[in-house]
Amino acid sequence: MTAQGLDIAGGDSSHSRALAEGLRALEEAESFLPRGTCLETDMKIDSIVQAHRTAVLKNAALDSMTPLVAFQEYCTFAQRQLIAAAGSEPAASLAAVRLCAR
């Protein structure tokens, strides 16, 4: 609701877009966490990144990137987007920072 209110006040949809991008990045970041019998060494970072809508690593050199580093990059991107979505609303900004620290 904060993002929508800020968009109405600003006459654009930048806050809502930032919120959507931040939440998507958090969701997609989970792809870099090994599950079940999958090991980090089995993960194809480039294939995962290309399948995502989050643009943060689309043009990055992925040859030597580990899943942990990719996960951290996505979380950092998400944090920036969620803070942008919150604008100058202190409570919303604090919530965005805590959400990303989970």
Jmol script that loads the backbone (N, CA, C; Angstrom):
load data "model"
ATOM      1  N   MET A   1       0.819  -1.188   0.000  1.00  0.00           N
ATOM      2  CA  MET A   1       0.000   0.000   0.000  1.00  0.00           C
ATOM      3  C   MET A   1       0.866   1.257   0.000  1.00  0.00           C
ATOM      4  N   THR A   2       2.001   1.190   0.644  1.00  0.00           N
ATOM      5  CA  THR A   2       2.886   2.347   0.665  1.00  0.00           C
ATOM      6  C   THR A   2       3.342   2.690  -0.742  1.00  0.00           C
ATOM      7  N   ALA A   3       3.758   1.680  -1.499  1.00  0.00           N
ATOM      8  CA  ALA A   3       4.231   1.918  -2.867  1.00  0.00           C
ATOM      9  C   ALA A   3       3.128   2.518  -3.724  1.00  0.00           C
ATOM     10  N   GLN A   4       1.915   2.007  -3.601  1.00  0.00           N
ATOM     11  CA  GLN A   4       0.798   2.536  -4.391  1.00  0.00           C
ATOM     12  C   GLN A   4       0.504   3.980  -4.019  1.00  0.00           C
ATOM     13  N   GLY A   5       0.530   4.277  -2.729  1.00  0.00           N
ATOM     14  CA  GLY A   5       0.299   5.657  -2.287  1.00  0.00           C
ATOM     15  C   GLY A   5       1.361   6.604  -2.809  1.00  0.00           C
ATOM     16  N   LEU A   6       2.610   6.163  -2.783  1.00  0.00           N
ATOM     17  CA  LEU A   6       3.693   6.996  -3.297  1.00  0.00           C
ATOM     18  C   LEU A   6       3.559   7.192  -4.807  1.00  0.00           C
ATOM     19  N   ASP A   7       3.098   6.162  -5.500  1.00  0.00           N
ATOM     20  CA  ASP A   7       2.879   6.281  -6.948  1.00  0.00           C
ATOM     21  C   ASP A   7       1.778   7.291  -7.256  1.00  0.00           C
ATOM     22  N   ILE A   8       0.704   7.246  -6.495  1.00  0.00           N
ATOM     23  CA  ILE A   8      -0.388   8.206  -6.700  1.00  0.00           C
ATOM     24  C   ILE A   8       0.114   9.622  -6.454  1.00  0.00           C
ATOM     25  N   ALA A   9       0.865   9.795  -5.370  1.00  0.00           N
ATOM     26  CA  ALA A   9       1.394  11.127  -5.045  1.00  0.00           C
ATOM     27  C   ALA A   9       2.373  11.616  -6.109  1.00  0.00           C
ATOM     28  N   GLY A  10       3.151  10.697  -6.670  1.00  0.00           N
ATOM     29  CA  GLY A  10       4.162  11.074  -7.650  1.00  0.00           C
ATOM     30  C   GLY A  10       3.682  11.044  -9.085  1.00  0.00           C
ATOM     31  N   GLY A  11       2.510  10.495  -9.304  1.00  0.00           N
ATOM     32  CA  GLY A  11       1.966  10.457 -10.656  1.00  0.00           C
ATOM     33  C   GLY A  11       2.643   9.458 -11.584  1.00  0.00           C
ATOM     34  N   ASP A  12       3.260   8.433 -11.020  1.00  0.00           N
ATOM     35  CA  ASP A  12       3.870   7.391 -11.849  1.00  0.00           C
ATOM     36  C   ASP A  12       3.746   6.051 -11.135  1.00  0.00           C
ATOM     37  N   SER A  13       4.393   5.033 -11.649  1.00  0.00           N
ATOM     38  CA  SER A  13       4.308   3.709 -11.015  1.00  0.00           C
ATOM     39  C   SER A  13       5.681   3.180 -10.608  1.00  0.00           C
ATOM     40  N   SER A  14       6.621   4.069 -10.394  1.00  0.00           N
ATOM     41  CA  SER A  14       7.996   3.647 -10.102  1.00  0.00           C
ATOM     42  C   SER A  14       8.116   2.862  -8.801  1.00  0.00           C
ATOM     43  N   HIS A  15       7.362   3.228  -7.790  1.00  0.00           N
ATOM     44  CA  HIS A  15       7.446   2.526  -6.505  1.00  0.00           C
ATOM     45  C   HIS A  15       6.853   1.123  -6.611  1.00  0.00           C
ATOM     46  N   SER A  16       5.730   1.000  -7.288  1.00  0.00           N
ATOM     47  CA  SER A  16       5.111  -0.322  -7.471  1.00  0.00           C
ATOM     48  C   SER A  16       6.001  -1.224  -8.324  1.00  0.00           C
ATOM     49  N   ARG A  17       6.640  -0.655  -9.345  1.00  0.00           N
ATOM     50  CA  ARG A  17       7.558  -1.445 -10.175  1.00  0.00           C
ATOM     51  C   ARG A  17       8.750  -1.918  -9.350  1.00  0.00           C
ATOM     52  N   ALA A  18       9.291  -1.024  -8.523  1.00  0.00           N
ATOM     53  CA  ALA A  18      10.431  -1.396  -7.678  1.00  0.00           C
ATOM     54  C   ALA A  18      10.026  -2.490  -6.690  1.00  0.00           C
ATOM     55  N   LEU A  19       8.832  -2.391  -6.132  1.00  0.00           N
ATOM     56  CA  LEU A  19       8.340  -3.421  -5.217  1.00  0.00           C
ATOM     57  C   LEU A  19       8.245  -4.767  -5.930  1.00  0.00           C
ATOM     58  N   ALA A  20       7.653  -4.780  -7.098  1.00  0.00           N
ATOM     59  CA  ALA A  20       7.506  -6.023  -7.860  1.00  0.00           C
ATOM     60  C   ALA A  20       8.868  -6.613  -8.211  1.00  0.00           C
ATOM     61  N   GLU A  21       9.807  -5.771  -8.632  1.00  0.00           N
ATOM     62  CA  GLU A  21      11.144  -6.262  -8.996  1.00  0.00           C
ATOM     63  C   GLU A  21      11.884  -6.805  -7.775  1.00  0.00           C
ATOM     64  N   GLY A  22      11.732  -6.129  -6.646  1.00  0.00           N
ATOM     65  CA  GLY A  22      12.388  -6.592  -5.423  1.00  0.00           C
ATOM     66  C   GLY A  22      11.847  -7.926  -4.949  1.00  0.00           C
ATOM     67  N   LEU A  23      10.529  -8.066  -4.946  1.00  0.00           N
ATOM     68  CA  LEU A  23       9.926  -9.325  -4.517  1.00  0.00           C
ATOM     69  C   LEU A  23      10.269 -10.459  -5.477  1.00  0.00           C
ATOM     70  N   ARG A  24      10.288 -10.164  -6.765  1.00  0.00           N
ATOM     71  CA  ARG A  24      10.657 -11.178  -7.755  1.00  0.00           C
ATOM     72  C   ARG A  24      12.109 -11.618  -7.548  1.00  0.00           C
ATOM     73  N   ALA A  25      13.005 -10.672  -7.300  1.00  0.00           N
ATOM     74  CA  ALA A  25      14.414 -11.012  -7.084  1.00  0.00           C
ATOM     75  C   ALA A  25      14.580 -11.910  -5.861  1.00  0.00           C
ATOM     76  N   LEU A  26      13.837 -11.627  -4.790  1.00  0.00           N
ATOM     77  CA  LEU A  26      13.911 -12.485  -3.613  1.00  0.00           C
ATOM     78  C   LEU A  26      13.439 -13.896  -3.931  1.00  0.00           C
ATOM     79  N   GLU A  27      12.360 -13.988  -4.676  1.00  0.00           N
ATOM     80  CA  GLU A  27      11.828 -15.303  -5.049  1.00  0.00           C
ATOM     81  C   GLU A  27      12.810 -16.053  -5.944  1.00  0.00           C
ATOM     82  N   GLU A  28      13.352 -15.365  -6.938  1.00  0.00           N
ATOM     83  CA  GLU A  28      14.280 -16.014  -7.865  1.00  0.00           C
ATOM     84  C   GLU A  28      15.619 -16.351  -7.207  1.00  0.00           C
ATOM     85  N   ALA A  29      16.012 -15.605  -6.195  1.00  0.00           N
ATOM     86  CA  ALA A  29      17.274 -15.874  -5.489  1.00  0.00           C
ATOM     87  C   ALA A  29      17.291 -17.280  -4.908  1.00  0.00           C
ATOM     88  N   GLU A  30      16.129 -17.770  -4.537  1.00  0.00           N
ATOM     89  CA  GLU A  30      16.025 -19.116  -3.958  1.00  0.00           C
ATOM     90  C   GLU A  30      16.518 -20.193  -4.925  1.00  0.00           C
ATOM     91  N   SER A  31      16.536 -19.890  -6.220  1.00  0.00           N
ATOM     92  CA  SER A  31      17.016 -20.857  -7.218  1.00  0.00           C
ATOM     93  C   SER A  31      18.486 -21.202  -7.026  1.00  0.00           C
ATOM     94  N   PHE A  32      19.212 -20.343  -6.332  1.00  0.00           N
ATOM     95  CA  PHE A  32      20.644 -20.555  -6.144  1.00  0.00           C
ATOM     96  C   PHE A  32      20.955 -21.334  -4.869  1.00  0.00           C
ATOM     97  N   LEU A  33      19.928 -21.735  -4.139  1.00  0.00           N
ATOM     98  CA  LEU A  33      20.128 -22.512  -2.921  1.00  0.00           C
ATOM     99  C   LEU A  33      19.969 -23.997  -3.259  1.00  0.00           C
ATOM    100  N   PRO A  34      20.970 -24.807  -2.935  1.00  0.00           N
ATOM    101  CA  PRO A  34      20.880 -26.233  -3.245  1.00  0.00           C
ATOM    102  C   PRO A  34      19.716 -26.878  -2.490  1.00  0.00           C
ATOM    103  N   ARG A  35      19.041 -27.795  -3.155  1.00  0.00           N
ATOM    104  CA  ARG A  35      17.915 -28.506  -2.556  1.00  0.00           C
ATOM    105  C   ARG A  35      18.114 -30.005  -2.732  1.00  0.00           C
ATOM    106  N   GLY A  36      17.653 -30.746  -1.764  1.00  0.00           N
ATOM    107  CA  GLY A  36      17.721 -32.207  -1.859  1.00  0.00           C
ATOM    108  C   GLY A  36      19.139 -32.699  -2.070  1.00  0.00           C
ATOM    109  N   THR A  37      19.321 -33.484  -3.096  1.00  0.00           N
ATOM    110  CA  THR A  37      20.644 -34.052  -3.387  1.00  0.00           C
ATOM    111  C   THR A  37      21.470 -33.176  -4.327  1.00  0.00           C
ATOM    112  N   CYS A  38      20.906 -32.045  -4.735  1.00  0.00           N
ATOM    113  CA  CYS A  38      21.627 -31.121  -5.623  1.00  0.00           C
ATOM    114  C   CYS A  38      22.765 -30.444  -4.869  1.00  0.00           C
ATOM    115  N   LEU A  39      23.931 -30.440  -5.452  1.00  0.00           N
ATOM    116  CA  LEU A  39      25.087 -29.761  -4.879  1.00  0.00           C
ATOM    117  C   LEU A  39      25.319 -28.454  -5.621  1.00  0.00           C
ATOM    118  N   GLU A  40      25.984 -27.518  -4.964  1.00  0.00           N
ATOM    119  CA  GLU A  40      26.301 -26.244  -5.616  1.00  0.00           C
ATOM    120  C   GLU A  40      27.080 -26.458  -6.903  1.00  0.00           C
ATOM    121  N   THR A  41      27.939 -27.446  -6.918  1.00  0.00           N
ATOM    122  CA  THR A  41      28.758 -27.689  -8.115  1.00  0.00           C
ATOM    123  C   THR A  41      27.926 -28.178  -9.293  1.00  0.00           C
ATOM    124  N   ASP A  42      26.728 -28.687  -9.031  1.00  0.00           N
ATOM    125  CA  ASP A  42      25.853 -29.167 -10.094  1.00  0.00           C
ATOM    126  C   ASP A  42      25.022 -28.049 -10.720  1.00  0.00           C
ATOM    127  N   MET A  43      25.013 -26.903 -10.098  1.00  0.00           N
ATOM    128  CA  MET A  43      24.167 -25.809 -10.571  1.00  0.00           C
ATOM    129  C   MET A  43      24.790 -25.105 -11.767  1.00  0.00           C
ATOM    130  N   LYS A  44      23.977 -24.843 -12.756  1.00  0.00           N
ATOM    131  CA  LYS A  44      24.388 -24.105 -13.954  1.00  0.00           C
ATOM    132  C   LYS A  44      23.909 -22.663 -13.795  1.00  0.00           C
ATOM    133  N   ILE A  45      24.780 -21.824 -13.258  1.00  0.00           N
ATOM    134  CA  ILE A  45      24.419 -20.445 -12.939  1.00  0.00           C
ATOM    135  C   ILE A  45      23.887 -19.719 -14.168  1.00  0.00           C
ATOM    136  N   ASP A  46      24.568 -19.866 -15.301  1.00  0.00           N
ATOM    137  CA  ASP A  46      24.143 -19.140 -16.499  1.00  0.00           C
ATOM    138  C   ASP A  46      22.733 -19.538 -16.933  1.00  0.00           C
ATOM    139  N   SER A  47      22.403 -20.806 -16.850  1.00  0.00           N
ATOM    140  CA  SER A  47      21.060 -21.260 -17.222  1.00  0.00           C
ATOM    141  C   SER A  47      20.004 -20.722 -16.267  1.00  0.00           C
ATOM    142  N   ILE A  48      20.338 -20.696 -14.992  1.00  0.00           N
ATOM    143  CA  ILE A  48      19.398 -20.178 -13.992  1.00  0.00           C
ATOM    144  C   ILE A  48      19.140 -18.699 -14.239  1.00  0.00           C
ATOM    145  N   VAL A  49      20.201 -17.929 -14.428  1.00  0.00           N
ATOM    146  CA  VAL A  49      20.066 -16.482 -14.644  1.00  0.00           C
ATOM    147  C   VAL A  49      19.251 -16.197 -15.900  1.00  0.00           C
ATOM    148  N   GLN A  50      19.511 -16.927 -16.964  1.00  0.00           N
ATOM    149  CA  GLN A  50      18.779 -16.678 -18.211  1.00  0.00           C
ATOM    150  C   GLN A  50      17.295 -17.010 -18.088  1.00  0.00           C
ATOM    151  N   ALA A  51      16.952 -17.935 -17.220  1.00  0.00           N
ATOM    152  CA  ALA A  51      15.543 -18.308 -17.025  1.00  0.00           C
ATOM    153  C   ALA A  51      14.792 -17.301 -16.154  1.00  0.00           C
ATOM    154  N   HIS A  52      15.518 -16.447 -15.468  1.00  0.00           N
ATOM    155  CA  HIS A  52      14.905 -15.467 -14.569  1.00  0.00           C
ATOM    156  C   HIS A  52      14.510 -14.184 -15.284  1.00  0.00           C
ATOM    157  N   ARG A  53      13.583 -13.474 -14.686  1.00  0.00           N
ATOM    158  CA  ARG A  53      13.211 -12.148 -15.184  1.00  0.00           C
ATOM    159  C   ARG A  53      14.068 -11.051 -14.543  1.00  0.00           C
ATOM    160  N   THR A  54      14.636 -11.318 -13.377  1.00  0.00           N
ATOM    161  CA  THR A  54      15.496 -10.343 -12.705  1.00  0.00           C
ATOM    162  C   THR A  54      16.727 -10.095 -13.564  1.00  0.00           C
ATOM    163  N   ALA A  55      17.019  -8.835 -13.801  1.00  0.00           N
ATOM    164  CA  ALA A  55      18.078  -8.461 -14.748  1.00  0.00           C
ATOM    165  C   ALA A  55      19.456  -8.300 -14.115  1.00  0.00           C
ATOM    166  N   VAL A  56      19.573  -8.413 -12.818  1.00  0.00           N
ATOM    167  CA  VAL A  56      20.803  -8.032 -12.126  1.00  0.00           C
ATOM    168  C   VAL A  56      22.054  -8.734 -12.643  1.00  0.00           C
ATOM    169  N   LEU A  57      21.985  -9.991 -13.052  1.00  0.00           N
ATOM    170  CA  LEU A  57      23.176 -10.700 -13.523  1.00  0.00           C
ATOM    171  C   LEU A  57      23.130 -11.031 -15.009  1.00  0.00           C
ATOM    172  N   LYS A  58      22.187 -10.465 -15.731  1.00  0.00           N
ATOM    173  CA  LYS A  58      22.022 -10.807 -17.150  1.00  0.00           C
ATOM    174  C   LYS A  58      23.274 -10.530 -17.978  1.00  0.00           C
ATOM    175  N   ASN A  59      24.033  -9.498 -17.625  1.00  0.00           N
ATOM    176  CA  ASN A  59      25.228  -9.141 -18.396  1.00  0.00           C
ATOM    177  C   ASN A  59      26.522  -9.384 -17.619  1.00  0.00           C
ATOM    178  N   ALA A  60      26.435 -10.162 -16.551  1.00  0.00           N
ATOM    179  CA  ALA A  60      27.608 -10.414 -15.705  1.00  0.00           C
ATOM    180  C   ALA A  60      28.413 -11.601 -16.238  1.00  0.00           C
ATOM    181  N   ALA A  61      29.680 -11.627 -15.884  1.00  0.00           N
ATOM    182  CA  ALA A  61      30.534 -12.777 -16.189  1.00  0.00           C
ATOM    183  C   ALA A  61      30.199 -13.861 -15.168  1.00  0.00           C
ATOM    184  N   LEU A  62      29.602 -14.939 -15.629  1.00  0.00           N
ATOM    185  CA  LEU A  62      29.085 -15.961 -14.717  1.00  0.00           C
ATOM    186  C   LEU A  62      29.963 -17.204 -14.642  1.00  0.00           C
ATOM    187  N   ASP A  63      31.031 -17.257 -15.436  1.00  0.00           N
ATOM    188  CA  ASP A  63      31.869 -18.450 -15.513  1.00  0.00           C
ATOM    189  C   ASP A  63      32.411 -18.894 -14.155  1.00  0.00           C
ATOM    190  N   SER A  64      32.858 -17.966 -13.356  1.00  0.00           N
ATOM    191  CA  SER A  64      33.456 -18.340 -12.075  1.00  0.00           C
ATOM    192  C   SER A  64      32.581 -17.953 -10.883  1.00  0.00           C
ATOM    193  N   MET A  65      31.344 -17.535 -11.147  1.00  0.00           N
ATOM    194  CA  MET A  65      30.458 -17.127 -10.064  1.00  0.00           C
ATOM    195  C   MET A  65      29.886 -18.358  -9.365  1.00  0.00           C
ATOM    196  N   THR A  66      29.885 -18.295  -8.043  1.00  0.00           N
ATOM    197  CA  THR A  66      29.312 -19.391  -7.263  1.00  0.00           C
ATOM    198  C   THR A  66      27.830 -19.113  -7.001  1.00  0.00           C
ATOM    199  N   PRO A  67      27.057 -20.148  -6.697  1.00  0.00           N
ATOM    200  CA  PRO A  67      25.653 -19.930  -6.358  1.00  0.00           C
ATOM    201  C   PRO A  67      25.470 -18.984  -5.172  1.00  0.00           C
ATOM    202  N   LEU A  68      26.370 -19.048  -4.198  1.00  0.00           N
ATOM    203  CA  LEU A  68      26.264 -18.163  -3.038  1.00  0.00           C
ATOM    204  C   LEU A  68      26.428 -16.705  -3.441  1.00  0.00           C
ATOM    205  N   VAL A  69      27.384 -16.413  -4.294  1.00  0.00           N
ATOM    206  CA  VAL A  69      27.600 -15.041  -4.752  1.00  0.00           C
ATOM    207  C   VAL A  69      26.392 -14.569  -5.566  1.00  0.00           C
ATOM    208  N   ALA A  70      25.867 -15.431  -6.422  1.00  0.00           N
ATOM    209  CA  ALA A  70      24.677 -15.075  -7.203  1.00  0.00           C
ATOM    210  C   ALA A  70      23.506 -14.787  -6.272  1.00  0.00           C
ATOM    211  N   PHE A  71      23.313 -15.624  -5.264  1.00  0.00           N
ATOM    212  CA  PHE A  71      22.253 -15.418  -4.280  1.00  0.00           C
ATOM    213  C   PHE A  71      22.412 -14.057  -3.601  1.00  0.00           C
ATOM    214  N   GLN A  72      23.628 -13.740  -3.190  1.00  0.00           N
ATOM    215  CA  GLN A  72      23.892 -12.459  -2.523  1.00  0.00           C
ATOM    216  C   GLN A  72      23.631 -11.272  -3.451  1.00  0.00           C
ATOM    217  N   GLU A  73      24.002 -11.401  -4.714  1.00  0.00           N
ATOM    218  CA  GLU A  73      23.755 -10.328  -5.684  1.00  0.00           C
ATOM    219  C   GLU A  73      22.256 -10.081  -5.845  1.00  0.00           C
ATOM    220  N   TYR A  74      21.488 -11.147  -5.933  1.00  0.00           N
ATOM    221  CA  TYR A  74      20.037 -11.016  -6.056  1.00  0.00           C
ATOM    222  C   TYR A  74      19.449 -10.363  -4.808  1.00  0.00           C
ATOM    223  N   CYS A  75      19.923 -10.777  -3.634  1.00  0.00           N
ATOM    224  CA  CYS A  75      19.406 -10.201  -2.385  1.00  0.00           C
ATOM    225  C   CYS A  75      19.761  -8.730  -2.254  1.00  0.00           C
ATOM    226  N   THR A  76      20.946  -8.355  -2.653  1.00  0.00           N
ATOM    227  CA  THR A  76      21.348  -6.940  -2.623  1.00  0.00           C
ATOM    228  C   THR A  76      20.485  -6.130  -3.583  1.00  0.00           C
ATOM    229  N   PHE A  77      20.259  -6.654  -4.774  1.00  0.00           N
ATOM    230  CA  PHE A  77      19.391  -5.990  -5.744  1.00  0.00           C
ATOM    231  C   PHE A  77      17.981  -5.852  -5.165  1.00  0.00           C
ATOM    232  N   ALA A  78      17.469  -6.928  -4.582  1.00  0.00           N
ATOM    233  CA  ALA A  78      16.124  -6.908  -4.000  1.00  0.00           C
ATOM    234  C   ALA A  78      16.032  -5.861  -2.901  1.00  0.00           C
ATOM    235  N   GLN A  79      17.038  -5.790  -2.061  1.00  0.00           N
ATOM    236  CA  GLN A  79      17.033  -4.820  -0.968  1.00  0.00           C
ATOM    237  C   GLN A  79      16.968  -3.398  -1.517  1.00  0.00           C
ATOM    238  N   ARG A  80      17.748  -3.107  -2.524  1.00  0.00           N
ATOM    239  CA  ARG A  80      17.733  -1.763  -3.121  1.00  0.00           C
ATOM    240  C   ARG A  80      16.362  -1.437  -3.713  1.00  0.00           C
ATOM    241  N   GLN A  81      15.763  -2.422  -4.382  1.00  0.00           N
ATOM    242  CA  GLN A  81      14.456  -2.203  -4.993  1.00  0.00           C
ATOM    243  C   GLN A  81      13.382  -1.992  -3.928  1.00  0.00           C
ATOM    244  N   LEU A  82      13.420  -2.779  -2.871  1.00  0.00           N
ATOM    245  CA  LEU A  82      12.412  -2.645  -1.822  1.00  0.00           C
ATOM    246  C   LEU A  82      12.554  -1.322  -1.076  1.00  0.00           C
ATOM    247  N   ILE A  83      13.769  -0.869  -0.900  1.00  0.00           N
ATOM    248  CA  ILE A  83      13.977   0.439  -0.273  1.00  0.00           C
ATOM    249  C   ILE A  83      13.478   1.541  -1.197  1.00  0.00           C
ATOM    250  N   ALA A  84      13.723   1.416  -2.496  1.00  0.00           N
ATOM    251  CA  ALA A  84      13.205   2.391  -3.464  1.00  0.00           C
ATOM    252  C   ALA A  84      11.678   2.386  -3.456  1.00  0.00           C
ATOM    253  N   ALA A  85      11.086   1.218  -3.333  1.00  0.00           N
ATOM    254  CA  ALA A  85       9.623   1.104  -3.307  1.00  0.00           C
ATOM    255  C   ALA A  85       9.042   1.827  -2.100  1.00  0.00           C
ATOM    256  N   ALA A  86       9.777   1.813  -1.003  1.00  0.00           N
ATOM    257  CA  ALA A  86       9.297   2.427   0.230  1.00  0.00           C
ATOM    258  C   ALA A  86       9.479   3.940   0.248  1.00  0.00           C
ATOM    259  N   GLY A  87      10.241   4.464  -0.687  1.00  0.00           N
ATOM    260  CA  GLY A  87      10.458   5.907  -0.734  1.00  0.00           C
ATOM    261  C   GLY A  87      11.068   6.405   0.560  1.00  0.00           C
ATOM    262  N   SER A  88      10.541   7.487   1.060  1.00  0.00           N
ATOM    263  CA  SER A  88      11.070   8.079   2.288  1.00  0.00           C
ATOM    264  C   SER A  88      10.243   7.704   3.511  1.00  0.00           C
ATOM    265  N   GLU A  89       9.453   6.646   3.395  1.00  0.00           N
ATOM    266  CA  GLU A  89       8.645   6.175   4.522  1.00  0.00           C
ATOM    267  C   GLU A  89       9.531   5.329   5.434  1.00  0.00           C
ATOM    268  N   PRO A  90       9.924   5.841   6.604  1.00  0.00           N
ATOM    269  CA  PRO A  90      10.875   5.128   7.470  1.00  0.00           C
ATOM    270  C   PRO A  90      10.432   3.719   7.859  1.00  0.00           C
ATOM    271  N   ALA A  91       9.182   3.538   8.224  1.00  0.00           N
ATOM    272  CA  ALA A  91       8.727   2.212   8.657  1.00  0.00           C
ATOM    273  C   ALA A  91       8.807   1.210   7.511  1.00  0.00           C
ATOM    274  N   ALA A  92       8.426   1.616   6.318  1.00  0.00           N
ATOM    275  CA  ALA A  92       8.458   0.737   5.171  1.00  0.00           C
ATOM    276  C   ALA A  92       9.905   0.412   4.789  1.00  0.00           C
ATOM    277  N   SER A  93      10.785   1.395   4.848  1.00  0.00           N
ATOM    278  CA  SER A  93      12.199   1.162   4.532  1.00  0.00           C
ATOM    279  C   SER A  93      12.817   0.167   5.512  1.00  0.00           C
ATOM    280  N   LEU A  94      12.507   0.323   6.783  1.00  0.00           N
ATOM    281  CA  LEU A  94      13.028  -0.577   7.816  1.00  0.00           C
ATOM    282  C   LEU A  94      12.516  -1.998   7.571  1.00  0.00           C
ATOM    283  N   ALA A  95      11.251  -2.128   7.228  1.00  0.00           N
ATOM    284  CA  ALA A  95      10.678  -3.445   6.943  1.00  0.00           C
ATOM    285  C   ALA A  95      11.378  -4.086   5.744  1.00  0.00           C
ATOM    286  N   ALA A  96      11.694  -3.289   4.719  1.00  0.00           N
ATOM    287  CA  ALA A  96      12.382  -3.821   3.536  1.00  0.00           C
ATOM    288  C   ALA A  96      13.766  -4.334   3.897  1.00  0.00           C
ATOM    289  N   VAL A  97      14.478  -3.609   4.712  1.00  0.00           N
ATOM    290  CA  VAL A  97      15.820  -4.016   5.121  1.00  0.00           C
ATOM    291  C   VAL A  97      15.743  -5.315   5.923  1.00  0.00           C
ATOM    292  N   ARG A  98      14.796  -5.412   6.826  1.00  0.00           N
ATOM    293  CA  ARG A  98      14.668  -6.626   7.663  1.00  0.00           C
ATOM    294  C   ARG A  98      14.229  -7.816   6.818  1.00  0.00           C
ATOM    295  N   LEU A  99      13.373  -7.609   5.849  1.00  0.00           N
ATOM    296  CA  LEU A  99      12.933  -8.693   4.987  1.00  0.00           C
ATOM    297  C   LEU A  99      14.117  -9.284   4.240  1.00  0.00           C
ATOM    298  N   CYS A 100      15.009  -8.440   3.788  1.00  0.00           N
ATOM    299  CA  CYS A 100      16.172  -8.903   3.019  1.00  0.00           C
ATOM    300  C   CYS A 100      17.218  -9.571   3.898  1.00  0.00           C
ATOM    301  N   ALA A 101      17.185  -9.333   5.179  1.00  0.00           N
ATOM    302  CA  ALA A 101      18.181  -9.900   6.089  1.00  0.00           C
ATOM    303  C   ALA A 101      17.783 -11.290   6.583  1.00  0.00           C
ATOM    304  N   ARG A 102      16.672 -11.790   6.137  1.00  0.00           N
ATOM    305  CA  ARG A 102      16.169 -13.081   6.632  1.00  0.00           C
ATOM    306  C   ARG A 102      17.063 -14.216   6.334  1.00  0.00           C
TER     307      ARG A 102
END
end "model"
wireframe off; spacefill off
backbone 0.3
color backbone group
